[in-house]
Amino acid sequence: MPPSKPQTAHLMASPEDVEAQFYEALREGDIDKLMALWSDDDDVVCVHPGGPRVVGVQAIRSAFEAVFAAGHIVAQAEQVRRVHALDCAVHNVVERIAITSAEGQRQGFVIATNVYVRTTQGWRMVAHHASPGTGDEVPEIATPPSMLH
């Protein structure tokens, strides 16, 4: 079987388009589709739950290849909070995660922040930062906690 040809990125009309394609690529385990959504900028950043900061397109690709090799991931973005400016958008989401591997299926929640910028090729992802959530649905806190850090 010949190696897969890199997928050409489609023009994404909005950050929501990129986000929908990002979670679809995760569910499909499609590394080429997933990487086509990222900006070509050398300073793109990804942090997986409990992992180190990964910088650059090639390093991010390697990190997601390792994730896909560990098992199938079904991630659904919920409770999306959006902040949009002219050429930048920040989405904070609760990801409902189901991971199927040789050990069986595990479910839980991850808190993630996705950052998008408008480029000449349309909207692209420049950062994905995910933090461990809980095994139960994550409630939103309406009042600030007494200690922030």
Helices and strands as residue ranges (DSSP letters): H 15-28, H 31-35, E 45-47, E 53-55, H 57-70, E 72-84, E 88-101, E 104-119, E 122-132
